[in-house]
Amino acid sequence: MNSEGPLAVLWVGVAIGAFFTALIWLNTLLPMFLTPLFVIPVTWLLEKLGIGKPRE
């Protein structure tokens, strides 16, 4: 049974909404910034190994 009142329920609802909004925002932005950190070194490695060079 909830005895805190309607203001507390609204406050908790806003807090949970903000939390999940931040979570979605973080999960969308992280791949955009982390992907180049892995892709660029892999391309350097592939070039050094001679894999994926254009055929002449």
C-alpha positions in Angstrom: 0.0 0.0 0.0 1.3 3.4 -1.0 1.1 6.0 1.8 3.5 8.7 0.5 1.0 10.7 -1.5 0.5 11.7 -5.1 3.4 14.1 -5.2 5.9 11.4 -4.3 4.4 9.1 -6.9 4.8 11.8 -9.6 8.4 12.6 -8.4 9.4 8.9 -8.6 7.7 8.6 -12.0 9.7 11.6 -13.3 12.9 10.2 -11.9 12.4 6.8 -13.5 11.5 8.5 -16.8 14.7 10.5 -16.6 16.7 7.5 -15.8 15.4 5.5 -18.7 15.8 8.4 -21.1 19.4 8.8 -20.1 19.9 5.0 -20.5 18.5 5.1 -24.0 20.5 8.2 -24.9 23.7 6.5 -23.6 23.0 3.3 -25.4 22.6 5.2 -28.7 25.6 7.4 -28.3 28.2 4.9 -27.1 28.3 2.8 -30.3 28.9 6.0 -32.3 32.0 6.9 -30.2 33.3 3.4 -29.5 33.1 1.9 -32.9 35.9 4.0 -34.5 38.1 3.0 -31.5 38.0 -0.6 -32.7 37.5 -0.2 -36.5 40.5 2.1 -37.1 43.1 -0.1 -35.4 41.7 -3.2 -37.1 42.1 -1.5 -40.5 45.7 -0.6 -39.6 46.3 -4.2 -38.7 44.7 -5.5 -41.9 46.8 -3.2 -44.0 50.0 -4.3 -42.2 49.1 -7.9 -42.8 48.3 -7.3 -46.4 44.7 -8.4 -46.1 42.1 -6.5 -47.9 44.4 -4.6 -50.3 42.8 -3.7 -53.6 43.8 -6.0 -56.4 45.7 -4.4 -59.3 
